[in-house]
Amino acid sequence: MTLKPSDGADGKPEWIKSSYSSDDGPSCVEVATPDGSHVLVRDSKDPDGPRLALTPATWTAFLPYAWDC
């Protein structure tokens, strides 16, 4: 997956839903890169809930583990 910083006109991050997530399934993950210095991760079913903020290096290191799921 390639991420680009979003330029949300309203100042809010542009969230991208995982292609592996569906509206019917239990796993709905979204990511955003509001300024390119970190990657935000949230549960799309709870958009106002908690978010993880990861450095790009940490996100890149995590992806191989997620890929194998």
N, CA, C and O atoms as a GROMACS GRO file, in nm:
protein
  276
    1MET      N    1   0.085  -0.116   0.000
    1MET     CA    2   0.000   0.000   0.000
    1MET      C    3   0.090   0.123   0.000
    1MET      O    4   0.188   0.129   0.074
    2THR      N    5   0.056   0.218  -0.080
    2THR     CA    6   0.128   0.344  -0.084
    2THR      C    7   0.040   0.452  -0.027
    2THR      O    8  -0.078   0.462  -0.061
    3LEU      N    9   0.096   0.532   0.060
    3LEU     CA   10   0.021   0.640   0.122
    3LEU      C   11   0.081   0.773   0.084
    3LEU      O   12   0.203   0.788   0.078
    4LYS      N   13  -0.004   0.870   0.060
    4LYS     CA   14   0.040   1.006   0.032
    4LYS      C   15  -0.025   1.098   0.134
    4LYS      O   16  -0.137   1.072   0.178
    5PRO      N   17   0.044   1.205   0.172
    5PRO     CA   18  -0.020   1.297   0.265
    5PRO      C   19  -0.149   1.351   0.204
    5PRO      O   20  -0.154   1.384   0.086
    6SER      N   21  -0.252   1.360   0.286
    6SER     CA   22  -0.378   1.414   0.236
    6SER      C   23  -0.376   1.566   0.248
    6SER      O   24  -0.307   1.623   0.333
    7ASP      N   25  -0.452   1.628   0.164
    7ASP     CA   26  -0.462   1.773   0.168
    7ASP      C   27  -0.607   1.810   0.196
    7ASP      O   28  -0.666   1.892   0.126
    8GLY      N   29  -0.664   1.747   0.299
    8GLY     CA   30  -0.804   1.770   0.332
    8GLY      C   31  -0.835   1.918   0.340
    8GLY      O   32  -0.776   1.991   0.420
    9ALA      N   33  -0.926   1.962   0.258
    9ALA     CA   34  -0.961   2.103   0.250
    9ALA      C   35  -1.018   2.155   0.382
    9ALA      O   36  -1.004   2.273   0.413
   10ASP      N   37  -1.080   2.067   0.459
   10ASP     CA   38  -1.140   2.110   0.585
   10ASP      C   39  -1.044   2.095   0.703
   10ASP      O   40  -1.084   2.116   0.818
   11GLY      N   41  -0.919   2.060   0.676
   11GLY     CA   42  -0.821   2.044   0.782
   11GLY      C   43  -0.824   1.908   0.849
   11GLY      O   44  -0.740   1.880   0.935
   12LYS      N   45  -0.918   1.823   0.812
   12LYS     CA   46  -0.927   1.689   0.867
   12LYS      C   47  -0.852   1.593   0.776
   12LYS      O   48  -0.847   1.614   0.655
   13PRO      N   49  -0.795   1.488   0.832
   13PRO     CA   50  -0.722   1.392   0.748
   13PRO      C   51  -0.816   1.319   0.652
   13PRO      O   52  -0.933   1.298   0.682
   14GLU      N   53  -0.764   1.283   0.539
   14GLU     CA   54  -0.838   1.202   0.442
   14GLU      C   55  -0.811   1.056   0.476
   14GLU      O   56  -0.698   1.009   0.463
   15TRP      N   57  -0.913   0.985   0.517
   15TRP     CA   58  -0.899   0.846   0.559
   15TRP      C   59  -0.916   0.753   0.440
   15TRP      O   60  -1.003   0.773   0.356
   16ILE      N   61  -0.832   0.651   0.434
   16ILE     CA   62  -0.835   0.552   0.327
   16ILE      C   63  -0.867   0.417   0.391
   16ILE      O   64  -0.795   0.370   0.479
   17LYS      N   65  -0.975   0.356   0.344
   17LYS     CA   66  -1.016   0.227   0.399
   17LYS      C   67  -0.936   0.115   0.334
   17LYS      O   68  -0.913   0.116   0.213
   18SER      N   69  -0.896   0.019   0.413
   18SER     CA   70  -0.822  -0.096   0.361
   18SER      C   71  -0.905  -0.170   0.256
   18SER      O   72  -1.026  -0.186   0.272
   19SER      N   73  -0.840  -0.214   0.151
   19SER     CA   74  -0.909  -0.290   0.047
   19SER      C   75  -0.951  -0.428   0.099
   19SER      O   76  -1.032  -0.495   0.036
   20TYR      N   77  -0.896  -0.470   0.212
   20TYR     CA   78  -0.932  -0.597   0.272
   20TYR      C   79  -1.051  -0.585   0.366
   20TYR      O   80  -1.102  -0.686   0.414
   21SER      N   81  -1.095  -0.465   0.392
   21SER     CA   82  -1.208  -0.443   0.481
   21SER      C   83  -1.336  -0.430   0.400
   21SER      O   84  -1.335  -0.382   0.286
   22SER      N   85  -1.445  -0.473   0.460
   22SER     CA   86  -1.575  -0.456   0.397
   22SER      C   87  -1.670  -0.400   0.501
   22SER      O   88  -1.642  -0.404   0.621
   23ASP      N   89  -1.782  -0.349   0.457
   23ASP     CA   90  -1.881  -0.296   0.551
   23ASP      C   91  -1.946  -0.408   0.630
   23ASP      O   92  -2.004  -0.384   0.736
   24ASP      N   93  -1.937  -0.532   0.579
   24ASP     CA   94  -2.002  -0.645   0.645
   24ASP      C   95  -1.908  -0.718   0.741
   24ASP      O   96  -1.954  -0.786   0.833
   25GLY      N   97  -1.777  -0.704   0.720
   25GLY     CA   98  -1.681  -0.780   0.798
   25GLY      C   99  -1.644  -0.715   0.930
   25GLY      O  100  -1.671  -0.597   0.952
   26PRO      N  101  -1.581  -0.793   1.017
   26PRO     CA  102  -1.544  -0.741   1.148
   26PRO      C  103  -1.418  -0.653   1.144
   26PRO      O  104  -1.397  -0.574   1.237
   27SER      N  105  -1.336  -0.664   1.041
   27SER     CA  106  -1.210  -0.591   1.037
   27SER      C  107  -1.221  -0.473   0.941
   27SER      O  108  -1.215  -0.491   0.819
   28CYS      N  109  -1.236  -0.357   0.995
   28CYS     CA  110  -1.248  -0.236   0.913
   28CYS      C  111  -1.143  -0.136   0.959
   28CYS      O  112  -1.162  -0.067   1.059
   29VAL      N  113  -1.035  -0.128   0.887
   29VAL     CA  114  -0.923  -0.043   0.924
   29VAL      C  115  -0.909   0.069   0.823
   29VAL      O  116  -0.920   0.047   0.702
   30GLU      N  117  -0.884   0.190   0.873
   30GLU     CA  118  -0.858   0.304   0.787
   30GLU      C  119  -0.727   0.369   0.829
   30GLU      O  120  -0.690   0.367   0.946
   31VAL      N  121  -0.657   0.426   0.731
   31VAL     CA  122  -0.532   0.497   0.760
   31VAL      C  123  -0.537   0.635   0.696
   31VAL      O  124  -0.610   0.658   0.600
   32ALA      N  125  -0.459   0.726   0.751
   32ALA     CA  126  -0.448   0.861   0.698
   32ALA      C  127  -0.306   0.910   0.722
   32ALA      O  128  -0.241   0.870   0.819
   33THR      N  129  -0.259   0.997   0.636
   33THR     CA  130  -0.128   1.061   0.652
   33THR      C  131  -0.149   1.212   0.640
   33THR      O  132  -0.126   1.269   0.534
   34PRO      N  133  -0.192   1.275   0.748
   34PRO     CA  134  -0.229   1.415   0.739
   34PRO      C  135  -0.116   1.510   0.704
   34PRO      O  136  -0.139   1.611   0.637
   35ASP      N  137   0.005   1.481   0.746
   35ASP     CA  138   0.114   1.574   0.716
   35ASP      C  139   0.240   1.503   0.669
   35ASP      O  140   0.343   1.568   0.648
   36GLY      N  141   0.234   1.373   0.651
   36GLY     CA  142   0.349   1.297   0.603
   36GLY      C  143   0.449   1.260   0.712
   36GLY      O  144   0.539   1.180   0.687
   37SER      N  145   0.434   1.316   0.832
   37SER     CA  146   0.529   1.284   0.939
   37SER      C  147   0.482   1.168   1.026
   37SER      O  148   0.558   1.115   1.106
   38HIS      N  149   0.355   1.127   1.010
   38HIS     CA  150   0.304   1.013   1.084
   38HIS      C  151   0.186   0.952   1.008
   38HIS      O  152   0.126   1.014   0.920
   39VAL      N  153   0.156   0.829   1.045
   39VAL     CA  154   0.044   0.755   0.987
   39VAL      C  155  -0.058   0.733   1.098
   39VAL      O  156  -0.025   0.681   1.204
   40LEU      N  157  -0.182   0.772   1.072
   40LEU     CA  158  -0.290   0.750   1.168
   40LEU      C  159  -0.366   0.624   1.129
   40LEU      O  160  -0.388   0.598   1.010
   41VAL      N  161  -0.405   0.545   1.228
   41VAL     CA  162  -0.480   0.421   1.206
   41VAL      C  163  -0.601   0.425   1.297
   41VAL      O  164  -0.590   0.458   1.416
   42ARG      N  165  -0.719   0.390   1.242
   42ARG     CA  166  -0.841   0.386   1.323
   42ARG      C  167  -0.933   0.275   1.275
   42ARG      O  168  -0.915   0.219   1.167
   43ASP      N  169  -1.031   0.245   1.359
   43ASP     CA  170  -1.137   0.151   1.327
   43ASP      C  171  -1.246   0.230   1.254
   43ASP      O  172  -1.301   0.325   1.310
   44SER      N  173  -1.277   0.194   1.131
   44SER     CA  174  -1.374   0.270   1.053
   44SER      C  175  -1.514   0.264   1.111
   44SER      O  176  -1.598   0.349   1.081
   45LYS      N  177  -1.541   0.162   1.194
   45LYS     CA  178  -1.673   0.152   1.256
   45LYS      C  179  -1.687   0.249   1.373
   45LYS      O  180  -1.798   0.272   1.423
   46ASP      N  181  -1.575   0.308   1.417
   46ASP     CA  182  -1.576   0.401   1.529
   46ASP      C  183  -1.488   0.522   1.492
   46ASP      O  184  -1.382   0.542   1.552
   47PRO      N  185  -1.532   0.603   1.394
   47PRO     CA  186  -1.447   0.710   1.343
   47PRO      C  187  -1.410   0.817   1.445
   47PRO      O  188  -1.311   0.888   1.427
   48ASP      N  189  -1.487   0.830   1.552
   48ASP     CA  190  -1.453   0.927   1.656
   48ASP      C  191  -1.378   0.863   1.772
   48ASP      O  192  -1.347   0.930   1.871
   49GLY      N  193  -1.350   0.735   1.761
   49GLY     CA  194  -1.282   0.662   1.867
   49GLY      C  195  -1.131   0.683   1.864
   49GLY      O  196  -1.081   0.773   1.797
   50PRO      N  197  -1.060   0.599   1.938
   50PRO     CA  198  -0.915   0.614   1.949
   50PRO      C  199  -0.844   0.590   1.816
   50PRO      O  200  -0.894   0.520   1.728
   51ARG      N  201  -0.728   0.651   1.803
   51ARG     CA  202  -0.644   0.638   1.683
   51ARG      C  203  -0.501   0.608   1.726
   51ARG      O  204  -0.455   0.654   1.830
   52LEU      N  205  -0.434   0.531   1.645
   52LEU     CA  206  -0.292   0.510   1.665
   52LEU      C  207  -0.218   0.609   1.576
   52LEU      O  208  -0.259   0.633   1.463
   53ALA      N  209  -0.110   0.666   1.627
   53ALA     CA  210  -0.025   0.753   1.547
   53ALA      C  211   0.113   0.687   1.541
   53ALA      O  212   0.179   0.671   1.644
   54LEU      N  213   0.154   0.649   1.421
   54LEU     CA  214   0.280   0.578   1.401
   54LEU      C  215   0.372   0.660   1.312
   54LEU      O  216   0.327   0.735   1.225
   55THR      N  217   0.502   0.645   1.334
   55THR     CA  218   0.596   0.706   1.240
   55THR      C  219   0.590   0.626   1.110
   55THR      O  220   0.553   0.509   1.112
   56PRO      N  221   0.627   0.686   0.998
   56PRO     CA  222   0.629   0.610   0.872
   56PRO      C  223   0.719   0.486   0.881
   56PRO      O  224   0.687   0.383   0.822
   57ALA      N  225   0.830   0.495   0.953
   57ALA     CA  226   0.920   0.379   0.966
   57ALA      C  227   0.853   0.266   1.044
   57ALA      O  228   0.866   0.149   1.007
   58THR      N  229   0.781   0.300   1.150
   58THR     CA  230   0.710   0.198   1.228
   58THR      C  231   0.599   0.135   1.145
   58THR      O  232   0.580   0.014   1.150
   59TRP      N  233   0.525   0.216   1.070
   59TRP     CA  234   0.418   0.165   0.984
   59TRP      C  235   0.476   0.069   0.880
   59TRP      O  236   0.421  -0.039   0.857
   60THR      N  237   0.586   0.106   0.820
   60THR     CA  238   0.650   0.022   0.718
   60THR      C  239   0.698  -0.110   0.780
   60THR      O  240   0.687  -0.215   0.717
   61ALA      N  241   0.751  -0.104   0.901
   61ALA     CA  242   0.796  -0.226   0.968
   61ALA      C  243   0.678  -0.316   1.005
   61ALA      O  244   0.693  -0.438   1.006
   62PHE      N  245   0.562  -0.258   1.034
   62PHE     CA  246   0.443  -0.334   1.072
   62PHE      C  247   0.378  -0.406   0.954
   62PHE      O  248   0.324  -0.516   0.970
   63LEU      N  249   0.381  -0.346   0.836
   63LEU     CA  250   0.307  -0.398   0.721
   63LEU      C  251   0.334  -0.544   0.686
   63LEU      O  252   0.239  -0.616   0.656
   64PRO      N  253   0.459  -0.593   0.690
   64PRO     CA  254   0.478  -0.736   0.660
   64PRO      C  255   0.402  -0.829   0.754
   64PRO      O  256   0.357  -0.936   0.712
   65TYR      N  257   0.387  -0.789   0.880
   65TYR     CA  258   0.311  -0.871   0.976
   65TYR      C  259   0.163  -0.870   0.942
   65TYR      O  260   0.096  -0.973   0.952
   66ALA      N  261   0.110  -0.756   0.902
   66ALA     CA  262  -0.031  -0.746   0.864
   66ALA      C  263  -0.057  -0.820   0.734
   66ALA      O  264  -0.163  -0.879   0.716
   67TRP      N  265   0.039  -0.818   0.644
   67TRP     CA  266   0.024  -0.880   0.513
   67TRP      C  267   0.002  -1.030   0.526
   67TRP      O  268  -0.072  -1.089   0.447
   68ASP      N  269   0.066  -1.092   0.626
   68ASP     CA  270   0.057  -1.237   0.645
   68ASP      C  271  -0.074  -1.283   0.710
   68ASP      O  272  -0.099  -1.403   0.718
   69CYS      N  273  -0.156  -1.191   0.756
   69CYS     CA  274  -0.280  -1.228   0.826
   69CYS      C  275  -0.384  -1.280   0.729
   69CYS      O  276  -0.495  -1.316   0.770
   0.00000   0.00000   0.00000
